């Protein structure tokens, strides 16, 4: 016994559609992996350039439209105070 030919064609078409979808998912996952790798590499490049800028200008915020920058105020004075130790009267 067999199912009707049109039913068999429907099943075949559905299975082919599922296979195509799975192939596309795999393709997009491979693209995603590649893009995430590129993103990671670009982040490394950005960090390296930030360090170069910090060596030249110190800690700054840069306006990307104008190129102007402002110095970032740090709490170095507080850190310096934390490094100082009070010695009691040692005899």
C-alpha positions in Angstrom: 0.0 0.0 0.0 1.1 3.6 -0.7 0.0 7.0 0.2 -1.4 9.2 -2.5 1.2 10.8 -4.8 0.1 14.3 -3.9 0.6 13.5 -0.2 4.0 12.1 -0.9 4.9 15.3 -2.8 3.7 17.4 0.1 5.9 15.5 2.5 8.9 15.7 0.2 8.4 19.5 -0.2 8.1 19.9 3.5 11.2 18.0 4.2 13.1 19.9 1.5 11.9 23.2 3.1 13.1 22.0 6.6 16.5 21.1 5.1 16.8 24.4 3.4 16.0 26.2 6.6 18.6 24.2 8.6 21.2 24.9 5.9 20.4 28.7 6.1 20.7 28.5 10.0 24.1 26.9 9.6 25.2 29.5 7.1 24.1 32.4 9.3 25.7 30.9 12.3 29.0 30.7 10.4 28.6 34.3 9.3 27.8 35.3 12.9 30.9 33.5 14.1 33.0 35.4 11.6 31.5 38.7 12.5 32.0 38.2 16.2 35.7 37.4 15.5 36.0 40.6 13.5 34.3 42.5 16.3 36.8 41.1 18.8 39.7 42.1 16.6 38.3 45.6 16.1 37.9 46.0 19.9 41.6 45.1 20.4 42.5 47.7 17.7 40.3 50.3 19.4 41.9 49.6 22.9 45.4 49.8 21.5 44.7 53.2 19.9 43.0 54.4 23.2 46.2 53.6 25.0 48.2 55.6 22.4 46.0 58.6 22.9 46.1 58.3 26.7 49.9 58.3 26.6 49.9 61.5 24.5 47.0 63.4 26.1 46.3 61.6 29.4 42.8 60.5 30.4 40.4 62.5 28.2 36.9 62.4 26.7 36.8 63.2 23.0 33.9 64.8 21.2 33.7 62.7 18.0 32.0 65.4 16.0 34.5 68.2 16.7 37.7 66.4 17.9 37.7 68.6 21.1 38.5 66.9 24.3 38.2 67.4 28.0 40.4 66.1 30.7 38.9 63.4 32.9 39.4 64.4 36.5 40.8 61.6 38.6 40.8 61.0 42.2 44.6 60.7 42.4 44.8 62.9 45.4 42.6 60.5 47.3 44.7 57.6 46.1 47.9 59.3 47.1 46.4 59.9 50.6 45.5 56.3 50.8 49.1 55.4 50.1 50.4 57.5 53.0 50.7 55.8 56.3 50.6 57.4 59.7 53.3 56.2 62.0 52.7 56.3 65.7 55.4 57.7 67.9 58.2 55.1 67.6 60.9 55.3 70.3 
